[in-house]
């Protein structure tokens, strides 16, 4: 099941750059806290799919559960427990505060992934053109 997929890797790199831009340059009340969380699960999914050709639903579920576990660890102050509460990098990667809105953003991000994957597999139906020419 290990197989490199350059398309997923390209998307993961683009999303990673976008996440860095959001983290460094944007400090608002929507893009950084919500859209960033929406994008991070898509990034993780694409990064995993870059190297592992597993089932879409299973991969998406594992990414969602991983994201939920990070959020729950924030509720229990895991970052403080491991002694990294002063580390900016740890706070950026692991987060520092639990929010239900983050859970919703992760869920919406994975739903977006599932919709896009379904469209990619089934193809977007295009209206068929008549083979007869009107003159």
N, C-alpha and C positions, 0 to 999 in steps of 0.2 A: 504493500500500500504506500510505500515511500516513493514519491515521484515528484520531481521538481516541476512546478508550473509557473512559467515566467509571467503569465498574465496576472495571476493572483499576487505574485511577488511585487509586480509593478504597482498594483492597486494598494498593496500594503505599504509600500514605500511612500506613495503619494499621501496616503492617509496619515502615516507617521509624520511627514513634513507638516501637514495641516495641523496635526495635534501639537507639534512643537510651536508653530506659529500662534496657535490659540493660547498655549500655556505661557509664552513669552510676551506676546504683544496685546492680548485681549484680556481685559479685566472688567467685564460687564456682568449683567445679571441674567443673561440668557445663553449666549454663545458658549462661554467658558464652562458654566456649570451644567448645562443641559445638552447642548449640541455636541460638546466635547465628549460627554458620556455616551451619547448616541453613536458617535463616530468610533469611539474606542473599541466597542464590541465588534464593529465591522472590521476595524484594523486587525484585531486579534484573530477573528475568523479568517480573514484573507491571508494573514501570515501563516496560520496553521495549514490552510489549504495550499499554500505555496510549496509545502514539503510533504503533505500527507493527503492522499486521495481517498479519504474516508467518505462515508455517507453524509450527505448534506445535513439531514435532520439531526443525526447523532453529533456531528461536529458543532452545529449551531447550539444544540442543547448543552454540550460540555462547555462551550464558551459562555453561555448564559449562566450556568451554574458556577463557573469560575468567577464571573463578574459579581454574582450575588455573594459568593463567599468573601470576596475582597470587601464588599460593602458591609457585610455582617462583621467582619474583623474590625472595621472602623467603629461600629457600634460598641464593641467590647474593648476599644482602645488598644488593639494589638500592637500598633506602632510604639506605644509607650511601654508595653510589656517587654518588647524586644530591645528597648533602649534607643530607639531611633527617632524620638519625638522632636529632636532639634535638627534633624537632617532634612534639608530642603528637597533633596532628591527622593528620599523615602516618602516624604509627604506628597510629592508630585506623583510618584508611582503608586503608592498604596492608599493615598488619601488620608484624611485625618478626621473626618466627621461623617457620620451616617445621615443619609437623607432618603426618604421614600421616593422622592422625585428622581433620584439616581436609579433606583430599581426600575422605575417606569421608563426612564431613558434607555437603559440597557435592554429592557423588554422590547421597546419600539425599534431599537437598532437591530435586534435579532429578527424581529418580524419583517423588517425591511430586507434583511439578508435573505430570508426564506422566500419572500415575494420575488425578489430579483432572481434568485436561483431558479424558482419555478418558471418565471418568464424566459430565462436563459435556456432552460431545458426544453420547454414546450414551444418556444419561439413566439414572438408577438405576431399575431395574425394581421396580415395586410389585406386590404380589400383587393379582391381579384379584379383585374381589368378584363374587359371583354375582348376576346380575340378578334371580334369583327370591327372593322373600321367604319366609322360613320363618315359619309362623304358628303 
